[in-house]
Amino acid sequence: MTTLLNRIDTTRAFDPVVLQPLNHINNLELNKPQFAVVDVSKNKIIALHGDKYLLLPYKAILEGLSKSLEKYGMSLDNAEVKFTLANDLSRFKLQIFFNDLIYTMQSRKNDNLKFGIEIVSSYDASLIFQLRFMFYRLICKNGLKSWSTDKAVLNKHTTNFNLEHAFNTLNHFKPSYIDMQKKLEIFDAVKLTSDDVDLLFNAVPNINDSKKYLLNSVLEVKKDQASLFDVYNAVTNYSTHNQRAIKIGKRSDNNSFEIRKNTQNDLLSNETRELEVKKFLASKTFLSYLNNTAH
């Protein structure tokens, strides 16, 4: 079986990183000691933290994940692996897509979803530790991503976090594969009107004209032909694509926009926007449609 460590470049990720106490800055004593995450090979401080911070070395995460994938029979022989590491080691993201675990939507025979897992972590606490199952929509140019929430591990880097226990969630990959199929089929069964789509988009946190333009631009069908799945696809596109819509001109009655690349770091943008998606899915508006109580 091909191991994870054979599929990614771990050279920089495995560079030694240590946690060092910091009691003084410029000969000034700190009221509360800080702890510096130090990139040993570069002799640089990546970030400063308090005494509750837990250093999770990327080497420990990647080696532990590799062993757990083998333990639970998750072969990488027919899988696609994407590994992104910040140059300063501040954060990383790893995605694994299993090419032999592809689901076809019942009413969308050309719509295939590839099953996978995603894991992210950081040294600067800009991203919490995340390990979760996901679907990636192959037909969609926007690449819908749908995450499992039931078995996801989402933890801050604190001293009460147990990395070994986190990897036990991989034992649920087969049930999660089935549960996520059912969830998306339920979404697709809820048919919407044009007004329904507008109401749902208005329920997205921090909604504004720019965000509405982005959401409407990636809606793949006419509004009066949409389902809850189509709205979900549009919202997840917003969260996973670091783009923004810029209004053209200064007139208040001008509704023309231009879509541009956002200036924020991709991983940080995804983190912020995924939180908005989570709030949207828990909103009264979304749940009312999901439970057929919107009309």
Salt bridges, closest charged atoms under 4 A:
ASP15 OD2 - ARG12 NH1 2.74
ASP39 OD2 - ARG12 NH2 2.62
GLU63 OE2 - LYS59 NZ 2.80
GLU80 OE2 - LYS82 NZ 3.80
GLU80 OE1 - LYS114 NZ 3.82
ASP111 OD2 - ARG137 NH2 2.74
GLU118 OE1 - ARG132 NH2 3.22
ASP124 OD2 - ARG91 NH2 3.06
ASP188 OD1 - ARG108 NH2 2.72
ASP196 OD2 - HIS295 NE2 3.66
ASP198 OD1 - LYS223 NZ 2.56
GLU220 OE1 - ARG137 NH2 3.00
ASP230 OD1 - ARG108 NH2 3.16
ASP253 OD2 - ARG251 NH2 2.65
GLU258 OE1 - ARG260 NH2 3.34
ASP266 OD1 - LYS261 NZ 2.75
GLU274 OE1 - ARG132 NH2 2.47
GLU276 OE1 - LYS211 NZ 3.16
